[in-house]
Amino acid sequence: MKSGRSGKVLGAGLVALVVTLAPFAFLSANASSSTRQSTEVPVDRQGYVVNAPADPYQNDDTAIHVGITGGREFARAFAHIALDYLPKDALVASGSIRLQVVTAGDASTNGPSQTYNLNNDSPDVAMAACVLTTPLPADIDAEHQAPEAACTKGSSLGLVEKDAEGKPVAWTFDLRGLFRGWSVVGNTGAAIVPINYGPASNWSVGFSTGYSTAQISYVLPPVPPPSPGKKPAPTYYRIPNPISPVVTVPTAAPVPSAAPQPQPSFAPGEPRTVRQGRSTTWMWVLPACVAVAAALMALGHQRGLKKAGVPLPKRLRIDWHAHPRAYALASVFTVWGLLFTSYSVTIAPPTLQVAGPFTRVDNPAARVPGATGRAVPAAGKTIGPGYAIVRGKTQGVKPGSEFEGPGTYKTIGTTRVFFPADGSPPAADLYHGNDDITGINFQTKTITLCGHAALTFGPAFNIGAEDLNVFWSYLNAHGGIDGWKFNVAWKDDGYDPGKAVAAAQACMDSGAFEILGGIGFDQIPAVRSWAESHSQLYVHHIVTTAGSQGRRYSFTALPSEEQMGAWAGQYAVKHFSGKRVGILWRESPNWQSGHDLFKKVVHDCSCMTIVGDYPVAKNQGSYTSELTTLKNTDRADVVFAWENALATIEMIDQAQKQDFHPDWIVFPFNLELFSLDSPQGSFTDGPKLHGVAAWDAYVPHYYGDGFASYKSAMQEFEEQYAWAKNNGPTNAEGNDLLFLAWEGFAGLRDFFKMCLPECTRNRMAGIMLTYHKKLPEYCDVDFTRLDGHHAGWKANVFETFRAEDGHLAWRPDERCVEAI
């Protein structure tokens, strides 16, 4: 009777074991598909070095370069992927980095575009991404030497992407070839090294820093083991953050100028295959299972072992029947441990090709000492970890105190944000130590802000630096924000991405709390990339979202370039159904997305025809050829001008002189109408200009029509400029561009009201990431709708009218609308 009972219990235990393990087998078979996630992270540091006495790219900060001249390496690029933006403890499985080729339209004037891409469509063009031996610094210059590459520790051959015409547009590198090396040395970054095919090789490729992206697939532990007999699970890597050692650079010996310099090269080789190590976890589980089983058996036998005079076999048999559950559980633990330990030993993980079809032949004499300021550090200079400039003082707010006390964390985008339980402002986990309070002085109660703007073109718009600062001067003169004052400086960006980066660098060097970005599609992508690599808070104007994914430090309260293009398309569909539409647009990645969305909206409606689509160059000047075709061949009724205000004026003026009078859809600025209607009344009333904007129209002292909805904002603006005129030379009433800037400053004022008096950069970032508020008389601003970094989502529609003084002007037709 007892024997049958114990057998049933033991059998039930084994059945329970099978039932328990079945779900684990299912999960392991589906682990990679059910737990893997994919996300885009920024390429947060980029640079290049050249092997020449002078840098032909003129120390350009908007592009990185790879090239070979006369069969010798001439330039190599560097990039760092922000893997630390992934969730904590994430294990990377696969990924890629995509570098976009620079076009003439988005090249900085600091670096002539014709030198960027030389023979870049040649079949000799080849490059590989290789693991760096030490961490890549934020800047590669005389004080921060470029790390060496170790291609044998991990590399990936680049694959070129081409457009329909066979023109290279980007290069992609599979990061799995680098993960193995990074799992050992840490996330140091990668060198993009040219592959030398021989003495006839002669090419150069430039990549735009503002559009470099990385896509990463990862899992969060624990990762279930694979099921026996199923396809082996992929290899996952834990990539640590490297520790930057303090390095003393020795004094470089002089090199004779006439001496030929050896060059690094690549030799063909077979792909190396490395078998990944097996997991040792289950080897420790087995002893634990055996120990538990032994303990259960000991509990069952403790009484029988104490009975004297009873033979041992008989005592064991008695206890077997008396304690079937103990034996059943002991069997479950033993079989379970043996099963998975045996699997981990017998099933090998997949092999991985890590070196690709090329093997690096390292040459320590590859770089020419003294060749260029971007490549060679100063002799005897000591380089330490980190790159942020510390200027903060610890009085007032202790850095890191934002995270003290009870509260909860939430991840927004790629940033951890702490929400204090007492309701005080949230804090983003971005800065540590005195970097958190750079630009804020708690003793004098002052905050330093700095911005870049096209001051070069200030006279054309009747704007100077003192005009931009009227808001802050007035605020300071009237008590600031509870006694806090603002020091605001502006650097000229020349309406050029290279100069804009230099201006942003100057702002950082001045110890700015945050950096402000003036209007300009062309400048902002480059500065946005720079801000990420230098950990600088950056609040900017309208720009494309391409290249912004995953970034932590950049914010805009305005709609994106893509949204503006889509709204322009909606306007065309609504007002010009059945008409023939032509397009003149700046050929540049900075303008491409909005152009494409305009076309998509128009095509999708099937209610009108795009008869001509003509790209134009930056600062082209003459548009006679395109306009002649639009007029005589395309017979366009409407033209969408997707260019800046100065170029738009030239387009419309040249069309007028050709007796070509279509309707125009443009970015609306007063300067356009003042220029085209000069002398007053000279612009014909036949063709009409139609504006789609993310800002408000402004006509001095005119509060009728659609202006009535934000009359008080206009009056406050005019009051401040009247005060400024009485206290120094400045624009008497301002203009629409100044009113646009003034509205942005009013939004910043609200951020600081929430942040002060214990404001830090972490708190300011936390406020912006979570900000949703409709200020009186302004369109809704909501950073919580998308990723915490893009807040604008409503448009304004302008129409032209004759103001009271007779000038042609813009006025609001529709305001703060989500769709047109």
RAFEN-V206941 format. One record per residue. N is the residue number from 1. RES is the residue in three letters. SS is DSSP state (H for helix, E for strand, C for the rest). PSI is psi as a letter, one per 40 degrees, with the letter a starting at -180 (999 if undefined). NEAR is the number of other C-alpha atoms within 12 Angstrom. Layout:
BEGIN
N_RES_SS_PSI_NEAR / N_RES_SS_PSI_NEAR
END
This chain:
BEGIN
1_MET_C_d_9 / 2_LYS_H_d_16 / 3_SER_H_d_17 / 4_GLY_H_d_14 / 5_ARG_H_d_18 / 6_SER_H_d_24 / 7_GLY_H_d_21 / 8_LYS_H_d_19 / 9_VAL_H_d_26 / 10_LEU_H_d_26 / 11_GLY_H_d_21 / 12_ALA_H_d_22 / 13_GLY_H_d_27 / 14_LEU_H_d_25 / 15_VAL_H_d_19 / 16_ALA_H_d_21 / 17_LEU_H_d_25 / 18_VAL_H_d_19 / 19_VAL_H_d_16 / 20_THR_H_d_17 / 21_LEU_H_d_24 / 22_ALA_H_d_17 / 23_PRO_H_d_19 / 24_PHE_H_d_22 / 25_ALA_H_d_23 / 26_PHE_H_d_21 / 27_LEU_H_d_22 / 28_SER_H_d_28 / 29_ALA_H_d_25 / 30_ASN_C_e_23 / 31_ALA_H_d_29 / 32_SER_H_d_33 / 33_SER_H_d_21 / 34_SER_H_d_17 / 35_THR_H_e_23 / 36_ARG_C_h_26 / 37_GLN_E_i_23 / 38_SER_E_h_26 / 39_THR_E_i_29 / 40_GLU_E_h_30 / 41_VAL_E_i_36 / 42_PRO_E_i_44 / 43_VAL_E_h_44 / 44_ASP_E_e_46 / 45_ARG_E_h_44 / 46_GLN_E_i_45 / 47_GLY_E_i_46 / 48_TYR_E_i_48 / 49_VAL_E_i_50 / 50_VAL_E_i_43 / 51_ASN_C_g_37 / 52_ALA_C_i_31 / 53_PRO_C_d_22 / 54_ALA_C_i_19 / 55_ASP_C_h_26 / 56_PRO_C_e_26 / 57_TYR_C_e_38 / 58_GLN_C_f_29 / 59_ASN_C_f_32 / 60_ASP_C_h_41 / 61_ASP_C_e_47 / 62_THR_C_e_48 / 63_ALA_E_i_51 / 64_ILE_E_i_45 / 65_HIS_E_i_49 / 66_VAL_E_h_48 / 67_GLY_E_i_43 / 68_ILE_E_h_38 / 69_THR_E_h_30 / 70_GLY_C_f_17 / 71_GLY_C_e_26 / 72_ARG_E_i_34 / 73_GLU_E_h_42 / 74_PHE_E_d_42 / 75_ALA_E_i_45 / 76_ARG_E_i_45 / 77_ALA_E_i_45 / 78_PHE_E_i_48 / 79_ALA_E_i_49 / 80_HIS_E_h_44 / 81_ILE_E_h_45 / 82_ALA_C_g_38 / 83_LEU_H_d_46 / 84_ASP_H_e_32 / 85_TYR_H_e_36 / 86_LEU_C_i_36 / 87_PRO_C_i_28 / 88_LYS_C_h_21 / 89_ASP_C_e_21 / 90_ALA_E_i_28 / 91_LEU_E_h_33 / 92_VAL_E_i_42 / 93_ALA_E_d_37 / 94_SER_E_i_32 / 95_GLY_E_i_31 / 96_SER_E_i_35 / 97_ILE_E_h_42 / 98_ARG_E_h_36 / 99_LEU_E_h_43 / 100_GLN_E_h_36 / 101_VAL_E_h_41 / 102_VAL_C_h_42 / 103_THR_C_i_37 / 104_ALA_H_d_31 / 105_GLY_H_d_32 / 106_ASP_H_e_43 / 107_ALA_C_i_42 / 108_SER_C_i_43 / 109_THR_C_e_31 / 110_ASN_C_d_29 / 111_GLY_C_h_31 / 112_PRO_C_h_26 / 113_SER_H_d_30 / 114_GLN_H_e_23 / 115_THR_H_e_29 / 116_TYR_C_d_36 / 117_ASN_C_h_36 / 118_LEU_E_h_27 / 119_ASN_C_f_23 / 120_ASN_C_e_37 / 121_ASP_C_e_25 / 122_SER_C_i_20 / 123_PRO_C_e_18 / 124_ASP_C_e_24 / 125_VAL_C_h_35 / 126_ALA_C_i_37 / 127_MET_E_i_43 / 128_ALA_E_i_45 / 129_ALA_E_h_50 / 130_CYS_E_i_49 / 131_VAL_E_i_44 / 132_LEU_E_i_37 / 133_THR_C_d_30 / 134_THR_C_i_32 / 135_PRO_C_i_41 / 136_LEU_C_h_43 / 137_PRO_C_i_38 / 138_ALA_C_d_38 / 139_ASP_C_i_37 / 140_ILE_C_h_36 / 141_ASP_E_a_29 / 142_ALA_C_d_26 / 143_GLU_C_e_25 / 144_HIS_E_g_35 / 145_GLN_C_i_37 / 146_ALA_C_h_41 / 147_PRO_C_i_39 / 148_GLU_C_i_33 / 149_ALA_E_i_38 / 150_ALA_C_g_35 / 151_CYS_H_d_40 / 152_THR_H_e_34 / 153_LYS_H_e_32 / 154_GLY_C_h_43 / 155_SER_E_i_41 / 156_SER_E_h_43 / 157_LEU_E_h_38 / 158_GLY_C_i_32 / 159_LEU_E_h_23 / 160_VAL_E_h_29 / 161_GLU_E_h_21 / 162_LYS_E_i_17 / 163_ASP_C_a_13 / 164_ALA_C_d_8 / 165_GLU_C_e_9 / 166_GLY_C_e_14 / 167_LYS_C_h_19 / 168_PRO_E_h_29 / 169_VAL_E_d_29 / 170_ALA_E_i_31 / 171_TRP_E_h_39 / 172_THR_E_h_31 / 173_PHE_E_h_37 / 174_ASP_E_h_34 / 175_LEU_C_e_41 / 176_ARG_H_d_38 / 177_GLY_H_e_41 / 178_LEU_H_e_49 / 179_PHE_H_d_45 / 180_ARG_H_d_39 / 181_GLY_H_d_37 / 182_TRP_H_d_37 / 183_SER_H_e_28 / 184_VAL_H_d_22 / 185_VAL_H_e_27 / 186_GLY_C_i_32 / 187_ASN_C_g_37 / 188_THR_C_d_42 / 189_GLY_C_a_47 / 190_ALA_E_i_50 / 191_ALA_E_h_45 / 192_ILE_E_h_48 / 193_VAL_E_h_50 / 194_PRO_E_i_42 / 195_ILE_C_h_44 / 196_ASN_C_h_36 / 197_TYR_C_e_27 / 198_GLY_C_i_22 / 199_PRO_C_e_17 / 200_ALA_C_e_17 / 201_SER_C_h_26 / 202_ASN_C_g_31 / 203_TRP_E_i_37 / 204_SER_E_h_42 / 205_VAL_E_h_45 / 206_GLY_E_i_47 / 207_PHE_E_h_46 / 208_SER_E_h_52 / 209_THR_H_d_50 / 210_GLY_H_e_49 / 211_TYR_H_e_44 / 212_SER_C_h_48 / 213_THR_E_i_38 / 214_ALA_E_h_37 / 215_GLN_E_h_34 / 216_ILE_E_h_37 / 217_SER_E_h_33 / 218_TYR_E_i_38 / 219_VAL_E_i_31 / 220_LEU_E_h_25 / 221_PRO_C_i_20 / 222_PRO_C_i_17 / 223_VAL_C_h_31 / 224_PRO_C_i_29 / 225_PRO_C_i_36 / 226_PRO_C_i_31 / 227_SER_C_i_26 / 228_PRO_C_h_25 / 229_GLY_C_e_14 / 230_LYS_C_i_18 / 231_LYS_C_h_18 / 232_PRO_C_i_25 / 233_ALA_C_i_30 / 234_PRO_C_i_31 / 235_THR_C_h_34 / 236_TYR_C_i_34 / 237_TYR_E_h_35 / 238_ARG_C_h_30 / 239_ILE_C_h_32 / 240_PRO_C_i_27 / 241_ASN_C_h_26 / 242_PRO_C_i_25 / 243_ILE_C_h_19 / 244_SER_C_h_21 / 245_PRO_C_i_16 / 246_VAL_C_h_15 / 247_VAL_E_h_20 / 248_THR_E_h_19 / 249_VAL_C_h_23 / 250_PRO_C_i_16 / 251_THR_C_h_15 / 252_ALA_C_h_19 / 253_ALA_C_i_12 / 254_PRO_C_i_13 / 255_VAL_C_h_16 / 256_PRO_C_h_12 / 257_SER_C_d_13 / 258_ALA_C_e_9 / 259_ALA_C_h_9 / 260_PRO_C_i_15 / 261_GLN_C_h_22 / 262_PRO_C_i_19 / 263_GLN_C_i_30 / 264_PRO_C_i_33 / 265_SER_E_i_30 / 266_PHE_E_h_32 / 267_ALA_E_i_21 / 268_PRO_E_i_17 / 269_GLY_C_i_14 / 270_GLU_C_i_13 / 271_PRO_C_h_22 / 272_ARG_C_h_22 / 273_THR_E_h_18 / 274_VAL_E_h_22 / 275_ARG_E_h_15 / 276_GLN_C_i_20 / 277_GLY_C_i_19 / 278_ARG_C_i_24 / 279_SER_C_h_25 / 280_THR_C_e_15 / 281_THR_H_d_22 / 282_TRP_H_d_23 / 283_MET_H_d_21 / 284_TRP_H_d_17 / 285_VAL_H_d_24 / 286_LEU_H_d_26 / 287_PRO_H_d_20 / 288_ALA_H_d_21 / 289_CYS_H_d_27 / 290_VAL_H_d_24 / 291_ALA_H_d_19 / 292_VAL_H_d_24 / 293_ALA_H_d_27 / 294_ALA_H_d_22 / 295_ALA_H_d_21 / 296_LEU_H_d_26 / 297_MET_H_d_30 / 298_ALA_H_d_21 / 299_LEU_H_d_22 / 300_GLY_H_d_29 / 301_HIS_H_e_28 / 302_GLN_C_d_18 / 303_ARG_C_d_18 / 304_GLY_H_d_26 / 305_LEU_H_e_22 / 306_LYS_H_e_15 / 307_LYS_C_h_16 / 308_ALA_C_i_11 / 309_GLY_C_e_11 / 310_VAL_C_h_15 / 311_PRO_C_i_14 / 312_LEU_H_d_16 / 313_PRO_H_d_14 / 314_LYS_H_d_17 / 315_ARG_H_d_22 / 316_LEU_H_d_25 / 317_ARG_H_d_21 / 318_ILE_H_d_23 / 319_ASP_H_d_29 / 320_TRP_H_d_30 / 321_HIS_H_d_27 / 322_ALA_H_d_27 / 323_HIS_C_g_30 / 324_PRO_H_d_32 / 325_ARG_H_d_28 / 326_ALA_H_d_28 / 327_TYR_H_d_35 / 328_ALA_H_d_31 / 329_LEU_H_d_31 / 330_ALA_H_d_31 / 331_SER_H_d_33 / 332_VAL_H_d_32 / 333_PHE_H_d_34 / 334_THR_H_d_31 / 335_VAL_H_d_27 / 336_TRP_H_d_33 / 337_GLY_H_d_29 / 338_LEU_H_d_24 / 339_LEU_H_d_28 / 340_PHE_H_d_32 / 341_THR_H_d_27 / 342_SER_H_d_23 / 343_TYR_H_d_28 / 344_SER_H_d_28 / 345_VAL_H_d_20 / 346_THR_H_d_16 / 347_ILE_C_h_24 / 348_ALA_C_i_24 / 349_PRO_C_i_24 / 350_PRO_C_i_19 / 351_THR_E_i_21 / 352_LEU_E_h_26 / 353_GLN_E_h_29 / 354_VAL_C_d_34 / 355_ALA_C_e_37 / 356_GLY_C_a_35 / 357_PRO_C_e_27 / 358_PHE_E_i_33 / 359_THR_E_h_32 / 360_ARG_E_h_35 / 361_VAL_E_g_23 / 362_ASP_C_i_21 / 363_ASN_C_h_18 / 364_PRO_C_e_17 / 365_ALA_C_f_18 / 366_ALA_C_d_27 / 367_ARG_C_h_35 / 368_VAL_C_h_36 / 369_PRO_C_h_32 / 370_GLY_C_e_29 / 371_ALA_C_d_29 / 372_THR_C_i_30 / 373_GLY_C_d_28 / 374_ARG_C_e_38 / 375_ALA_C_d_37 / 376_VAL_C_h_32 / 377_PRO_C_i_32 / 378_ALA_C_i_24 / 379_ALA_C_h_20 / 380_GLY_C_e_17 / 381_LYS_C_h_20 / 382_THR_E_h_19 / 383_ILE_E_h_27 / 384_GLY_C_i_19 / 385_PRO_C_i_20 / 386_GLY_C_i_23 / 387_TYR_C_e_24 / 388_ALA_C_i_29 / 389_ILE_C_h_27 / 390_VAL_C_h_24 / 391_ARG_C_e_22 / 392_GLY_C_i_32 / 393_LYS_C_i_24 / 394_THR_C_e_24 / 395_GLN_C_i_17 / 396_GLY_C_c_21 / 397_VAL_C_h_28 / 398_LYS_C_h_22 / 399_PRO_C_h_30 / 400_GLY_C_e_27 / 401_SER_H_e_27 / 402_GLU_H_d_39 / 403_PHE_H_e_31 / 404_GLU_C_i_19 / 405_GLY_C_i_15 / 406_PRO_C_i_15 / 407_GLY_E_a_19 / 408_THR_E_i_19 / 409_TYR_E_i_20 / 410_LYS_E_h_21 / 411_THR_E_h_25 / 412_ILE_E_h_33 / 413_GLY_C_b_32 / 414_THR_C_e_30 / 415_THR_E_h_32 / 416_ARG_E_h_30 / 417_VAL_E_h_33 / 418_PHE_E_h_35 / 419_PHE_E_h_30 / 420_PRO_E_i_23 / 421_ALA_C_d_16 / 422_ASP_C_e_15 / 423_GLY_C_e_15 / 424_SER_C_i_25 / 425_PRO_C_i_35 / 426_PRO_C_i_39 / 427_ALA_E_h_42 / 428_ALA_E_i_39 / 429_ASP_C_g_36 / 430_LEU_C_d_36 / 431_TYR_C_i_35 / 432_HIS_C_i_25 / 433_GLY_H_a_25 / 434_ASN_H_e_29 / 435_ASP_H_d_35 / 436_ASP_H_d_42 / 437_ILE_H_f_41 / 438_THR_C_h_41 / 439_GLY_C_e_38 / 440_ILE_E_h_42 / 441_ASN_E_h_32 / 442_PHE_C_e_26 / 443_GLN_C_d_17 / 444_THR_C_e_17 / 445_LYS_C_f_27 / 446_THR_E_i_32 / 447_ILE_E_h_40 / 448_THR_E_h_34 / 449_LEU_E_i_38 / 450_CYS_E_i_39 / 451_GLY_E_i_44 / 452_HIS_E_i_44 / 453_ALA_E_i_44 / 454_ALA_C_g_35 / 455_LEU_H_d_30 / 456_THR_H_d_22 / 457_PHE_H_e_21 / 458_GLY_H_d_25 / 459_PRO_H_d_14 / 460_ALA_H_d_19 / 461_PHE_H_e_27 / 462_ASN_C_f_26 / 463_ILE_C_h_30 / 464_GLY_C_i_28 / 465_ALA_H_d_33 / 466_GLU_H_d_29 / 467_ASP_H_d_39 / 468_LEU_H_d_43 / 469_ASN_C_e_32 / 470_VAL_H_d_43 / 471_PHE_H_d_40 / 472_TRP_H_d_38 / 473_SER_H_d_29 / 474_TYR_H_d_31 / 475_LEU_H_d_29 / 476_ASN_H_d_24 / 477_ALA_H_e_19 / 478_HIS_C_f_17 / 479_GLY_C_e_16 / 480_GLY_C_a_24 / 481_ILE_E_h_26 / 482_ASP_C_f_19 / 483_GLY_C_e_20 / 484_TRP_E_h_30 / 485_LYS_E_i_32 / 486_PHE_E_h_37 / 487_ASN_E_h_31 / 488_VAL_E_h_34 / 489_ALA_E_i_35 / 490_TRP_E_h_34 / 491_LYS_E_i_34 / 492_ASP_E_h_32 / 493_ASP_C_e_38 / 494_GLY_C_e_28 / 495_TYR_C_f_37 / 496_ASP_C_h_39 / 497_PRO_H_d_44 / 498_GLY_H_d_39 / 499_LYS_H_d_35 / 500_ALA_H_d_46 / 501_VAL_H_d_45 / 502_ALA_H_d_32 / 503_ALA_H_d_38 / 504_ALA_H_d_47 / 505_GLN_H_d_37 / 506_ALA_H_d_24 / 507_CYS_H_d_39 / 508_MET_H_d_39 / 509_ASP_H_d_25 / 510_SER_C_e_29 / 511_GLY_C_f_34 / 512_ALA_C_i_40 / 513_PHE_C_d_45 / 514_GLU_E_i_46 / 515_ILE_E_h_49 / 516_LEU_E_h_43 / 517_GLY_E_h_47 / 518_GLY_C_i_44 / 519_ILE_C_i_38 / 520_GLY_C_h_33 / 521_PHE_H_d_44 / 522_ASP_H_d_46 / 523_GLN_H_d_46 / 524_ILE_H_d_53 / 525_PRO_H_d_48 / 526_ALA_H_d_54 / 527_VAL_H_d_54 / 528_ARG_H_d_54 / 529_SER_H_d_47 / 530_TRP_H_d_47 / 531_ALA_H_d_45 / 532_GLU_H_d_39 / 533_SER_H_d_39 / 534_HIS_C_e_36 / 535_SER_C_f_39 / 536_GLN_C_h_44 / 537_LEU_C_h_50 / 538_TYR_E_h_45 / 539_VAL_E_h_42 / 540_HIS_C_i_43 / 541_HIS_C_a_41 / 542_ILE_C_h_41 / 543_VAL_C_i_43 / 544_THR_C_i_39 / 545_THR_C_e_37 / 546_ALA_C_h_32 / 547_GLY_C_e_36 / 548_SER_C_e_39 / 549_GLN_C_h_36 / 550_GLY_C_e_40 / 551_ARG_C_i_50 / 552_ARG_C_d_45 / 553_TYR_C_e_44 / 554_SER_E_i_46 / 555_PHE_E_i_48 / 556_THR_E_h_44 / 557_ALA_C_e_45 / 558_LEU_C_i_41 / 559_PRO_C_i_41 / 560_SER_C_i_37 / 561_GLU_H_d_43 / 562_GLU_H_d_34 / 563_GLN_H_d_37 / 564_MET_H_d_45 / 565_GLY_H_d_43 / 566_ALA_H_d_36 / 567_TRP_H_d_40 / 568_ALA_H_d_45 / 569_GLY_H_d_44 / 570_GLN_H_d_33 / 571_TYR_H_d_36 / 572_ALA_H_d_42 / 573_VAL_H_d_32 / 574_LYS_H_d_19 / 575_HIS_H_e_23 / 576_PHE_C_f_29 / 577_SER_C_h_22 / 578_GLY_C_e_20 / 579_LYS_C_i_25 / 580_ARG_E_h_30 / 581_VAL_E_h_38 / 582_GLY_E_i_40 / 583_ILE_E_h_44 / 584_LEU_E_h_44 / 585_TRP_E_i_40 / 586_ARG_E_h_36 / 587_GLU_C_g_30 / 588_SER_C_i_33 / 589_PRO_H_d_41 / 590_ASN_H_e_41 / 591_TRP_H_e_42 / 592_GLN_H_d_32 / 593_SER_H_d_29 / 594_GLY_H_d_38 / 595_HIS_H_d_37 / 596_ASP_H_d_31 / 597_LEU_H_d_26 / 598_PHE_H_d_39 / 599_LYS_H_d_36 / 600_LYS_H_d_25 / 601_VAL_H_d_30 / 602_VAL_H_d_36 / 603_HIS_H_d_22 / 604_ASP_H_d_17 / 605_CYS_H_d_21 / 606_SER_C_f_16 / 607_CYS_C_e_21 / 608_MET_C_i_28 / 609_THR_E_h_30 / 610_ILE_E_h_36 / 611_VAL_E_e_28 / 612_GLY_E_h_28 / 613_ASP_E_h_29 / 614_TYR_E_h_29 / 615_PRO_E_i_29 / 616_VAL_E_i_31 / 617_ALA_C_i_25 / 618_LYS_C_h_34 / 619_ASN_C_f_24 / 620_GLN_C_d_24 / 621_GLY_C_c_21 / 622_SER_C_h_21 / 623_TYR_C_f_32 / 624_THR_H_d_26 / 625_SER_H_d_21 / 626_GLU_H_d_34 / 627_LEU_H_d_38 / 628_THR_H_d_26 / 629_THR_H_d_23 / 630_LEU_H_d_33 / 631_LYS_H_d_28 / 632_ASN_H_d_19 / 633_THR_H_d_16 / 634_ASP_C_d_26 / 635_ARG_C_f_24 / 636_ALA_C_h_34 / 637_ASP_C_d_33 / 638_VAL_E_i_41 / 639_VAL_E_h_46 / 640_PHE_E_h_47 / 641_ALA_E_h_45 / 642_TRP_E_g_49 / 643_GLU_C_i_42 / 644_ASN_C_i_31 / 645_ALA_H_d_32 / 646_LEU_H_d_31 / 647_ALA_H_d_29 / 648_THR_H_d_39 / 649_ILE_H_d_34 / 650_GLU_H_d_28 / 651_MET_H_d_42 / 652_ILE_H_d_43 / 653_ASP_H_d_32 / 654_GLN_H_d_24 / 655_ALA_H_d_32 / 656_GLN_H_d_29 / 657_LYS_H_d_18 / 658_GLN_C_e_21 / 659_ASP_C_f_18 / 660_PHE_C_h_30 / 661_HIS_C_g_29 / 662_PRO_C_i_36 / 663_ASP_E_i_33 / 664_TRP_E_h_41 / 665_ILE_E_h_45 / 666_VAL_E_i_44 / 667_PHE_C_h_40 / 668_PRO_C_h_41 / 669_PHE_C_i_40 / 670_ASN_H_d_41 / 671_LEU_H_d_33 / 672_GLU_H_d_36 / 673_LEU_H_d_42 / 674_PHE_H_d_32 / 675_SER_H_d_27 / 676_LEU_H_d_33 / 677_ASP_C_f_26 / 678_SER_C_h_18 / 679_PRO_C_i_14 / 680_GLN_C_h_18 / 681_GLY_C_e_20 / 682_SER_C_d_18 / 683_PHE_C_h_31 / 684_THR_C_i_25 / 685_ASP_C_e_18 / 686_GLY_C_c_15 / 687_PRO_C_i_22 / 688_LYS_C_i_28 / 689_LEU_E_h_38 / 690_HIS_E_h_37 / 691_GLY_E_h_45 / 692_VAL_E_h_46 / 693_ALA_E_i_43 / 694_ALA_C_e_46 / 695_TRP_C_i_44 / 696_ASP_C_i_47 / 697_ALA_C_i_45 / 698_TYR_C_h_42 / 699_VAL_C_h_41 / 700_PRO_C_h_34 / 701_HIS_C_f_24 / 702_TYR_C_h_26 / 703_TYR_C_e_22 / 704_GLY_C_a_19 / 705_ASP_H_b_22 / 706_GLY_H_e_25 / 707_PHE_H_d_29 / 708_ALA_H_d_23 / 709_SER_H_e_25 / 710_TYR_H_f_29 / 711_LYS_H_d_25 / 712_SER_H_d_18 / 713_ALA_H_d_29 / 714_MET_H_d_34 / 715_GLN_H_d_24 / 716_GLU_H_d_26 / 717_PHE_H_d_39 / 718_GLU_H_d_31 / 719_GLU_H_d_22 / 720_GLN_H_d_34 / 721_TYR_H_d_35 / 722_ALA_H_d_25 / 723_TRP_H_d_26 / 724_ALA_H_d_28 / 725_LYS_H_d_21 / 726_ASN_H_e_16 / 727_ASN_C_e_17 / 728_GLY_C_i_15 / 729_PRO_C_h_18 / 730_THR_C_i_26 / 731_ASN_C_h_34 / 732_ALA_C_d_25 / 733_GLU_C_e_31 / 734_GLY_C_a_39 / 735_ASN_C_a_36 / 736_ASP_H_d_34 / 737_LEU_H_d_35 / 738_LEU_H_d_43 / 739_PHE_H_d_37 / 740_LEU_H_d_33 / 741_ALA_H_d_35 / 742_TRP_H_d_35 / 743_GLU_H_d_34 / 744_GLY_H_d_37 / 745_PHE_H_d_34 / 746_ALA_H_d_26 / 747_GLY_H_d_33 / 748_LEU_H_d_33 / 749_ARG_H_d_27 / 750_ASP_H_d_24 / 751_PHE_H_d_33 / 752_PHE_H_d_35 / 753_LYS_H_d_23 / 754_MET_H_d_28 / 755_CYS_H_d_31 / 756_LEU_C_i_31 / 757_PRO_C_e_28 / 758_GLU_C_f_33 / 759_CYS_C_h_39 / 760_THR_C_i_48 / 761_ARG_H_d_46 / 762_ASN_H_d_44 / 763_ARG_H_d_42 / 764_MET_H_d_44 / 765_ALA_H_d_45 / 766_GLY_H_d_45 / 767_ILE_H_d_37 / 768_MET_H_d_43 / 769_LEU_H_d_46 / 770_THR_H_e_37 / 771_TYR_C_h_36 / 772_HIS_E_h_26 / 773_LYS_E_i_24 / 774_LYS_C_h_19 / 775_LEU_C_i_21 / 776_PRO_C_h_17 / 777_GLU_C_e_24 / 778_TYR_C_i_33 / 779_CYS_C_i_32 / 780_ASP_C_h_29 / 781_VAL_E_h_38 / 782_ASP_E_g_30 / 783_PHE_C_e_31 / 784_THR_C_e_24 / 785_ARG_C_d_22 / 786_LEU_C_c_26 / 787_ASP_C_e_28 / 788_GLY_C_e_37 / 789_HIS_C_e_42 / 790_HIS_E_h_41 / 791_ALA_C_d_37 / 792_GLY_E_h_43 / 793_TRP_C_e_35 / 794_LYS_C_i_33 / 795_ALA_E_i_39 / 796_ASN_E_i_39 / 797_VAL_E_h_38 / 798_PHE_E_i_37 / 799_GLU_E_i_35 / 800_THR_E_i_37 / 801_PHE_E_i_27 / 802_ARG_E_h_22 / 803_ALA_C_i_25 / 804_GLU_C_d_14 / 805_ASP_C_e_14 / 806_GLY_C_e_18 / 807_HIS_C_i_26 / 808_LEU_E_h_32 / 809_ALA_E_i_38 / 810_TRP_E_i_41 / 811_ARG_E_i_39 / 812_PRO_E_h_35 / 813_ASP_E_d_28 / 814_GLU_E_i_29 / 815_ARG_E_h_33 / 816_CYS_E_f_31 / 817_VAL_E_i_25 / 818_GLU_C_d_21 / 819_ALA_C_i_22 / 820_ILE_C_999_29
END
